[in-house]
Amino acid sequence: MKLSLHTQPDVPLEADVIFPDLLLEKTVSEAAALEIFHGNEKTTLGDFFTITDENNDGTVEVEGDLSKVKLLGSGMSFGRLKIIGNVGAHLGAGMSGGEIIVEGDAGDWVGREISGGRIIIKGDAGHMVGSVVRGSSIGIQGGEIIISGSVKNELGNGMRRGLIAVGGDSGDFTGVNMKAGTIVVLGQLGQRPGAGMVRGTIISTHNAELLPTFTYDTTYRPTVLKSIFIYLRKLGFSLDDEYINGNYQRWSGDSIELNKGEIFLYAE
């Protein structure tokens, strides 16, 4: 099934019905009649999208400037959602399986509280990628979020399991309150990475200023990092051999918690 945006929303459009689990069971007319919210007003999918019966391979394709369209792929458990253009906030919220590919930029809260599946962003993303919702303590519990560009603040806030990889820079508080899992930032970390982290791993191919509650352990060549980088290269990241085979400083923290988290910073 293919959806093409024909009317640009004036305010955010909550289109949480756009995910393979639901749409692949519908006819074109049934899909067009699905209710969504334009701001606080009820409307239908057909009021904003032209829908055609294409891609009968388990893929839902959506195209257009979707920067004001929220909650695409929310709750999906299988199939493939391909987005051609920029997309709004809460992409893939709570998803447990399947794959989302965005050929553009994404807004805030990409992959919040997911438990499985894979989200691939070819451009940049906003704040709170792979994070907990406000008022909760546990963020993503599995799956992968792969971003070619840069992200903003609080990447992986409260993360418990899974992998988040960023090809560019991250904002402040990367891995804040992290419980476990792995975050890789191939660019520059923002301020206060790992603040309040309990366990987990943050990796950067650049140096960074860490909080005084982190302690330097040693500099060595971790085998596990090489395995992670080779995997990311297979996913399309451009990684020089010097980073794959290089030495990394290992820092332990945050000592205000269990002091069992680790941050690896490229040394040489």
C-alpha positions in Angstrom: 0.0 0.0 0.0 1.2 3.5 -0.8 0.1 6.8 0.8 1.0 10.2 -0.8 0.3 13.3 1.2 -1.9 15.6 -0.9 -2.8 18.2 1.7 -0.3 19.7 4.1 -1.7 19.8 7.7 -1.8 23.3 9.3 -1.2 21.7 12.8 0.3 18.4 13.8 -1.5 15.4 12.3 -1.7 12.4 14.6 -1.6 9.5 12.2 -1.1 6.5 14.5 -3.1 4.3 12.1 -0.2 4.3 9.5 1.5 1.1 10.3 1.7 -2.3 8.5 -0.2 -4.3 11.1 -3.4 -2.3 10.4 -3.1 -1.1 6.9 -2.1 -4.3 5.2 -5.4 -5.8 6.4 -7.5 -3.0 4.8 -8.7 -2.2 1.3 -8.0 1.2 -0.1 -11.4 2.5 0.8 -11.2 1.1 4.3 -7.8 2.7 4.8 -9.1 6.1 3.6 -11.9 6.0 6.1 -9.6 5.4 9.2 -10.0 8.2 11.7 -7.0 10.4 12.7 -6.7 13.7 14.5 -5.8 17.1 12.9 -5.0 19.0 16.0 -8.1 18.3 18.2 -10.4 17.7 15.3 -11.3 14.2 14.0 -10.7 13.6 10.3 -9.9 10.7 8.1 -6.7 9.4 6.4 -8.2 10.1 3.0 -8.6 13.8 3.8 -4.8 14.1 3.7 -3.5 11.2 1.8 -4.0 9.6 -1.7 -4.0 5.9 -1.1 -3.2 3.3 -3.7 -2.9 -0.5 -3.5 0.8 -1.0 -4.3 3.7 -2.8 -2.8 2.1 -6.1 -1.9 5.3 -7.4 -0.2 4.5 -6.4 3.4 5.6 -2.8 2.8 3.7 0.4 3.5 5.2 3.4 1.7 4.4 7.0 2.7 5.7 10.0 0.7 5.6 13.8 1.1 6.6 16.4 3.6 5.5 14.6 6.7 7.3 16.9 9.2 3.9 17.7 10.9 2.7 14.1 10.8 3.2 12.3 14.1 3.1 8.7 15.4 3.8 6.9 12.1 4.6 3.3 12.8 3.4 3.6 16.4 3.0 0.1 17.9 3.9 -1.8 14.8 5.1 -5.4 15.2 5.9 -6.6 11.7 6.3 -5.6 8.1 8.1 -2.6 6.6 7.3 1.1 6.7 9.2 3.2 4.2 8.9 7.0 4.5 10.1 9.1 1.6 10.6 12.6 3.0 10.9 14.2 6.5 8.7 12.9 9.3 7.4 14.3 12.5 7.6 13.3 16.2 7.1 9.9 17.9 8.0 7.8 14.9 7.7 4.1 15.8 6.6 4.8 19.3 6.3 1.5 21.2 7.1 -0.7 18.2 8.0 -4.3 18.9 9.0 -5.6 15.5 9.4 -4.8 11.8 11.5 -2.1 10.1 11.0 1.6 9.5 13.2 3.4 7.0 13.1 7.2 6.7 14.7 8.8 3.6 14.9 12.2 5.3 15.0 13.8 8.7 12.9 12.8 11.8 11.5 14.9 14.6 11.7 14.3 18.4 11.0 11.1 20.3 12.1 8.7 17.5 11.5 5.1 18.8 10.4 6.1 22.3 10.0 3.0 24.5 10.4 0.4 21.7 11.0 -3.2 22.5 12.1 -4.6 19.1 12.4 -4.0 15.4 14.7 -1.6 13.6 14.4 2.1 12.8 16.7 3.6 10.1 16.9 7.4 9.6 19.0 8.5 6.6 19.1 12.1 7.8 19.1 13.8 11.2 16.7 13.4 14.2 15.6 15.5 17.1 15.6 15.3 20.9 14.8 12.2 23.0 15.7 9.6 20.4 15.2 6.1 21.9 14.1 7.5 25.2 11.7 7.1 28.1 8.5 9.2 28.2 8.4 11.9 30.9 7.4 10.5 34.2 8.6 7.0 33.6 12.1 5.5 34.3 12.5 2.8 31.7 13.2 3.7 28.1 13.7 1.4 25.1 14.0 -2.3 26.0 15.3 -3.7 22.7 15.6 -3.2 19.0 17.9 -0.9 17.0 17.8 2.7 16.1 20.2 3.6 13.3 20.7 7.3 12.4 23.1 8.4 9.6 23.1 12.1 10.7 23.2 13.9 14.0 20.7 14.0 16.9 19.8 16.5 19.7 19.6 16.2 23.4 18.9 13.2 25.7 19.7 10.4 23.3 18.8 7.0 24.9 17.4 8.5 28.1 16.5 5.6 30.4 17.6 3.0 27.8 17.5 -0.5 29.1 18.4 -2.8 26.2 19.1 -2.5 22.4 21.4 -0.6 20.2 21.4 3.1 19.1 24.0 4.2 16.5 24.5 7.8 15.3 26.7 8.7 12.4 27.1 12.3 13.3 27.1 14.3 16.6 24.8 14.0 19.6 23.5 16.7 21.9 23.7 17.0 25.6 23.0 14.3 28.1 23.6 11.3 25.8 22.7 8.2 27.7 21.3 10.1 30.7 19.8 7.7 33.3 20.8 4.7 31.1 20.1 1.3 32.6 21.8 -0.9 30.0 22.2 -1.3 26.2 24.7 0.3 23.8 24.9 3.8 22.3 27.5 4.5 19.5 28.1 8.1 18.5 30.6 8.4 15.6 30.7 12.2 15.9 31.1 14.4 18.9 29.3 13.8 22.2 27.5 16.8 23.7 27.9 17.9 27.4 27.4 15.5 30.3 27.2 12.1 28.5 26.2 9.2 30.8 24.9 11.5 33.6 23.1 9.2 36.1 23.8 6.0 34.1 23.5 2.8 36.0 24.9 0.3 33.5 25.3 0.2 29.8 27.9 1.3 27.2 28.5 4.6 25.4 31.1 4.6 22.6 32.5 7.6 20.7 35.2 8.0 18.1 36.0 11.4 19.5 37.3 12.7 22.8 34.8 14.2 25.2 34.6 16.1 28.5 33.1 13.8 31.1 31.6 14.5 34.4 33.9 14.3 37.5 31.8 11.3 38.7 33.5 9.1 35.9 36.8 7.5 36.6 39.5 6.6 34.0 40.3 2.9 34.0 42.7 2.1 31.2 43.4 2.5 27.4 43.2 -0.7 25.3 41.8 -2.2 22.2 38.4 -3.8 23.1 37.4 -6.7 20.9 33.7 -6.1 21.5 34.0 -2.6 19.9 35.5 -4.0 16.8 32.6 -6.4 16.4 30.1 -3.5 16.9 31.9 -1.3 14.3 32.1 -4.1 11.7 28.3 -4.6 12.2 27.7 -0.9 11.7 29.8 -0.9 8.6 27.5 -3.6 7.2 24.5 -1.4 7.9 26.1 1.3 5.8 28.1 3.5 8.2 31.4 4.8 6.8 34.0 3.8 9.3 37.8 4.1 8.9 39.9 1.1 9.9 41.7 3.3 12.4 38.6 3.5 14.5 37.8 -0.2 14.1 41.3 -1.3 15.1 42.2 1.6 17.4 42.7 2.0 21.1 40.0 3.4 23.4 40.0 5.0 26.8 37.6 3.2 29.2 35.8 5.3 31.8 33.6 4.0 34.6 30.6 5.7 36.1 28.3 7.2 37.1 29.6 7.0 40.7 26.4 8.6 42.0 24.7 5.4 40.9 26.3 1.9 40.8 29.4 3.0 38.9 28.9 0.1 36.5 28.4 2.0 33.3 31.2 2.5 30.8 32.2 5.1 28.3 34.7 4.4 25.5 36.5 7.3 23.9 38.8 6.9 20.9 42.5 7.4 21.9 44.6 6.6 18.8 
